[in-house]
């Protein structure tokens, strides 16, 4: 009986598409950062919103946050077979070609999401070096931007499986 349960769990894991959400530098301090740019939600509260929307769309979720660029890249490498990935690299968005290169290796659909409107902030934030290698970019919609990204990724994943 235990073998059958393990086999069923593995089968379900393969059938339910994985959504990986990677949070970059300083996002662990959401709720403490300037509310006019980042809102008032903490990272656990944001992840709970994301989880509910993702599960509603049929995804299982895995979340990671790191303040270390190399670890972010390793997490992207580990996410290469996920159905979908949402990345918010934080400030790395504007200059990390290493993250850009790692994103090119992800096999599933990828969305870049930023809580603040990066194109309307400091001039150096307006440029995203990863935008050209992702399927979708959402900026300035606060937490709703993550939910929008999930809905759009869901459609893209379904299109790819038809």
C-alpha positions in Angstrom: 0.0 0.0 0.0 2.8 2.4 0.9 4.4 1.8 -2.5 1.2 2.6 -4.3 0.8 5.9 -2.3 4.3 6.9 -3.2 3.8 6.1 -6.9 0.5 8.0 -6.9 2.2 11.0 -5.2 5.0 11.0 -7.8 2.4 10.7 -10.7 0.4 13.7 -9.3 3.6 15.7 -8.9 4.4 15.2 -12.6 0.8 16.0 -13.7 0.4 19.2 -11.6 2.5 21.9 -13.3 5.1 23.6 -11.1 5.3 27.3 -10.7 8.5 28.6 -9.2 8.6 32.1 -7.8 12.0 33.6 -7.2 12.4 36.8 -5.2 15.7 38.6 -5.4 17.7 41.1 -3.3 15.9 42.9 -0.5 12.5 41.4 -1.1 12.8 39.6 2.2 12.2 43.1 3.8 8.8 43.7 2.1 6.6 45.5 4.6 9.6 47.5 5.8 10.6 49.0 2.5 9.1 52.3 1.2 5.4 51.7 1.0 4.9 54.1 -1.9 7.0 51.8 -4.1 6.5 48.3 -2.6 3.2 48.4 -0.7 2.7 47.1 2.8 2.5 43.4 2.4 5.2 41.2 3.9 6.9 38.5 1.7 4.9 35.7 3.5 1.6 37.6 2.9 2.5 38.1 -0.8 3.4 34.5 -1.2 0.1 33.4 0.3 -1.7 35.6 -2.3 0.4 34.1 -5.1 -0.1 30.5 -3.8 -3.9 30.9 -3.7 -4.1 32.2 -7.3 -1.6 29.6 -8.5 -3.5 26.7 -6.9 -6.7 28.1 -8.3 -5.1 27.9 -11.8 -3.9 24.3 -11.1 -0.2 25.0 -10.3 1.7 23.8 -7.3 4.2 26.4 -6.0 7.7 26.6 -4.9 9.1 29.9 -3.4 12.6 31.1 -2.9 14.2 34.4 -1.8 17.8 35.2 -1.8 20.1 38.2 -1.5 22.9 36.4 -3.3 23.1 36.7 -7.0 24.9 33.4 -7.5 22.3 31.6 -5.5 19.5 33.2 -7.6 21.3 31.8 -10.7 21.5 28.3 -9.1 17.8 28.5 -8.3 17.1 29.3 -11.9 19.2 26.4 -13.0 17.2 24.1 -10.7 14.0 25.5 -12.2 14.8 24.7 -15.8 12.1 22.0 -16.0 9.3 24.0 -14.2 6.2 24.7 -16.3 6.4 28.4 -15.3 8.7 30.7 -13.4 8.1 34.2 -12.0 11.2 36.2 -11.2 11.6 39.5 -9.4 15.3 39.9 -9.3 15.1 43.3 -7.6 18.0 45.6 -8.5 19.7 42.7 -10.5 17.1 43.3 -13.1 19.0 46.4 -14.3 22.5 45.0 -14.8 22.8 41.2 -14.3 23.6 39.6 -17.6 24.4 36.4 -15.6 20.8 36.2 -14.5 19.7 37.0 -18.1 21.9 34.1 -19.4 20.4 31.7 -16.8 16.9 32.7 -17.7 17.6 31.7 -21.3 18.1 28.2 -20.1 14.7 27.9 -18.4 12.5 25.6 -20.5 9.1 26.8 -19.2 7.3 30.1 -19.5 8.9 33.0 -17.6 7.4 36.2 -16.2 9.3 39.2 -14.9 7.3 41.0 -12.2 8.1 44.2 -10.2 5.8 45.6 -7.5 6.9 49.2 -8.4 6.8 50.8 -11.8 10.5 50.6 -12.6 10.2 52.6 -15.7 8.9 55.6 -13.7 11.5 55.6 -11.0 15.2 56.5 -11.0 16.7 56.5 -14.5 18.9 53.5 -13.8 15.9 51.4 -12.9 14.1 52.0 -16.1 16.1 49.5 -18.0 15.6 45.7 -17.6 18.3 43.5 -19.1 16.1 40.5 -18.7 13.0 41.8 -20.4 14.0 40.4 -23.9 14.4 36.8 -22.6 11.1 36.5 -20.7 7.6 35.8 -22.0 5.9 38.5 -20.0 6.9 41.6 -18.0 4.6 43.2 -15.4 5.7 46.3 -13.6 4.0 48.8 -11.3 0.8 46.8 -10.4 1.8 45.9 -6.9 0.7 42.4 -5.7 -1.9 42.3 -8.5 1.0 42.1 -10.9 1.9 38.7 -9.6 -1.7 37.5 -9.9 -1.9 38.9 -13.5 1.4 37.1 -14.3 0.0 33.8 -13.0 -3.2 34.1 -15.1 -1.2 34.9 -18.3 1.4 32.2 -17.6 -1.5 29.7 -17.2 -2.7 30.6 -20.6 0.8 30.3 -22.1 1.4 26.9 -20.4 -1.9 25.6 -21.7 -1.2 26.8 -25.2 2.1 25.0 -25.1 0.5 21.7 -24.0 -2.1 21.6 -26.7 
